Amino acid sequence: MSHFTFLQAEWPGVFEATVKAELLVHADPRTACFYARRALELAVAWAYKHDSSLRLPYQDNLSALIHEPTFKAVAGEAVFSKARVITQQAAI
């Protein structure tokens, strides 16, 4: 059973990416990082589309989106920190 089953009904794309990341975390960590980043990209894109308080930054790449001050304020420090780690690790 996945830790992310709660996402399945409303965000099937995010759920699919999280399950793949979970399944591969020990067998193929690099690929797991790819899927973790994919899940983050989908979730952040959804947030920007559905939350009118978020302002699009000057660039639309993932790093710019998560570092945008309105995103950081809405997401909170804990979520922002985790998003930053995923973004940095997936780039290596």
C-alpha positions in Angstrom: 0.0 0.0 0.0 1.3 3.4 -0.9 1.8 6.3 1.5 0.1 8.5 -1.2 -3.2 6.6 -1.8 -5.0 9.7 -0.6 -4.0 11.4 -3.9 -5.4 8.8 -6.1 -9.0 10.0 -6.5 -8.3 13.7 -7.1 -4.8 13.8 -8.5 -4.2 10.5 -10.4 -1.1 11.9 -12.3 0.6 13.0 -9.1 -0.4 9.7 -7.5 1.1 7.7 -10.3 4.4 9.6 -10.1 4.6 9.2 -6.3 3.9 5.4 -6.4 6.7 5.0 -9.0 9.1 7.0 -6.8 8.1 4.9 -3.8 8.6 1.6 -5.6 12.0 2.6 -7.0 13.5 4.4 -4.0 15.8 1.5 -3.0 16.2 -0.3 -6.3 16.9 2.7 -8.5 17.2 6.0 -6.4 18.1 8.1 -9.4 14.9 7.1 -11.2 12.9 7.6 -7.9 14.2 11.2 -7.8 13.0 11.7 -11.3 9.5 10.6 -10.4 9.5 12.6 -7.1 10.3 15.7 -9.2 7.6 14.8 -11.7 5.1 14.6 -8.8 6.3 17.9 -7.5 6.0 19.5 -10.9 2.4 18.3 -11.3 1.4 19.4 -7.8 3.0 22.9 -8.2 1.4 23.4 -11.7 -2.0 22.5 -10.2 -1.5 24.9 -7.3 -0.6 27.8 -9.7 -3.6 27.0 -11.8 -6.1 26.8 -9.0 -4.8 29.3 -6.4 -5.3 32.9 -7.5 -3.1 34.2 -4.7 -0.1 32.7 -6.4 1.8 35.0 -8.7 3.7 33.5 -11.7 7.4 34.4 -11.5 9.5 35.7 -14.3 10.3 32.2 -15.5 8.1 29.1 -15.5 10.7 26.5 -14.4 10.2 24.5 -11.3 12.9 26.3 -9.3 11.4 29.8 -10.1 7.9 28.6 -9.3 8.8 27.2 -5.8 11.0 30.2 -4.9 8.3 32.7 -5.8 7.4 34.6 -2.5 3.7 33.9 -2.8 4.3 30.2 -3.2 6.7 30.1 -0.3 4.1 31.9 1.9 1.2 29.6 0.9 3.2 26.4 1.0 5.0 27.1 4.3 8.6 26.5 5.2 8.3 22.7 5.6 6.8 22.1 2.1 9.1 24.7 0.5 12.2 23.0 2.1 11.1 19.6 0.8 10.3 20.9 -2.6 13.8 22.5 -2.7 15.5 19.3 -1.8 13.6 17.4 -4.5 14.4 20.0 -7.1 18.1 20.0 -6.2 18.5 16.2 -6.0 16.7 15.5 -9.2 19.0 17.9 -11.0 22.2 15.9 -10.0 
